[in-house]
Amino acid sequence: MTDRFLVTPRAAAEISSIATRQGQPGAALRVAVEAGGCSGMRYDFGLAEASEPDDLVVEQDGVRVLVDSTSLEFLEGATLDWHDSLMGSHFKVVNPQAASGCGCGVSFAV
């Protein structure tokens, strides 16, 4: 396990569930940071079958999460969690580098 980017067991369970529902059991979740959103940067999530040479690969409970080296600059020390409530369910990145975020929680600034 690495402290560079953490994945909670709850997030790992949801990744496994999503991959299975999408017909891609065993697929990894790719987490990336892209320009966009009202605060300047936004998180992007998608399933991936394989890692790239520059990826940080984090494993939690048999599930892999991939973070490319450029995105890792903005995600160093962050934790990926799964938030489930009556208002909706979504991945939540707890990012110590985020200086501010938008009201909807989709984008952030460093």
C-alpha positions in Angstrom: 0.0 0.0 0.0 1.1 3.5 -0.7 0.4 6.8 1.1 0.7 8.7 -2.1 -3.0 8.0 -3.0 -5.3 6.0 -0.7 -8.5 4.0 -1.6 -11.0 3.2 1.1 -12.5 -0.3 1.3 -15.9 1.3 0.6 -14.6 2.8 -2.6 -13.0 -0.5 -3.6 -16.2 -2.3 -3.1 -18.1 0.1 -5.3 -15.4 0.0 -8.1 -15.8 -3.8 -8.1 -19.5 -3.5 -8.3 -19.4 -0.9 -11.1 -16.9 -2.9 -13.2 -19.1 -6.1 -12.8 -22.3 -4.2 -13.8 -20.4 -2.8 -16.9 -19.4 -6.3 -18.0 -15.7 -5.6 -17.1 -15.1 -7.6 -14.0 -11.5 -7.1 -12.9 -11.2 -3.7 -14.6 -9.3 -1.0 -12.7 -10.7 2.5 -12.0 -8.6 5.3 -13.6 -8.7 8.6 -11.6 -7.4 11.6 -13.5 -7.3 15.4 -13.0 -8.3 17.5 -16.0 -8.7 21.2 -16.6 -12.3 22.3 -16.3 -15.1 23.0 -13.9 -15.9 26.3 -12.2 -12.8 26.1 -9.9 -10.3 25.3 -12.6 -9.6 21.5 -12.2 -12.0 18.5 -12.1 -11.7 14.8 -11.4 -12.4 12.3 -14.1 -13.2 8.6 -13.5 -13.3 5.7 -15.9 -12.7 2.0 -16.1 -9.5 0.7 -17.6 -8.3 -2.8 -18.5 -4.6 -2.1 -18.2 -2.2 0.3 -16.6 0.2 2.6 -18.4 4.0 2.6 -17.7 3.8 6.0 -15.7 0.7 5.0 -13.6 0.7 4.7 -9.9 -1.2 1.5 -9.2 -3.0 1.3 -5.9 -4.6 -2.0 -4.8 -7.3 -2.2 -2.1 -9.2 -5.4 -1.4 -8.3 -6.9 -4.8 -9.3 -3.8 -6.8 -6.8 -1.6 -8.7 -7.0 2.2 -9.0 -4.7 3.9 -11.6 -3.4 7.4 -11.4 -1.2 8.8 -14.1 2.0 10.7 -13.1 0.6 14.2 -14.2 -2.6 13.7 -12.2 -0.6 12.4 -9.2 1.0 15.8 -8.9 -2.5 17.1 -8.0 -3.6 14.0 -6.0 -0.6 13.4 -3.8 -1.8 12.4 -0.4 -5.5 12.3 -1.4 -8.0 9.6 -0.5 -10.7 8.1 -2.8 -13.9 7.3 -0.9 -17.5 6.4 -1.9 -20.3 8.7 -0.6 -23.7 7.2 -0.4 -26.7 9.2 0.8 -30.4 9.8 0.0 -29.3 12.8 -2.1 -27.1 10.6 -4.3 -24.0 8.4 -4.5 -20.6 9.3 -5.9 -16.9 8.9 -5.6 -15.4 11.6 -3.3 -11.8 12.6 -3.4 -10.5 14.0 -0.1 -7.6 16.1 -1.4 -5.3 17.9 1.0 -3.9 19.9 -2.0 -7.3 21.4 -2.9 -7.2 25.0 -1.7 -10.9 25.5 -2.6 -13.7 23.8 -4.4 -17.0 24.7 -6.1 -20.3 24.4 -4.3 -21.3 21.3 -6.3 -18.1 19.5 -5.3 -17.1 18.6 -8.8 -14.1 20.9 -9.3 -11.3 22.3 -7.2 -8.4 24.7 -7.3 -4.9 24.2 -6.0 
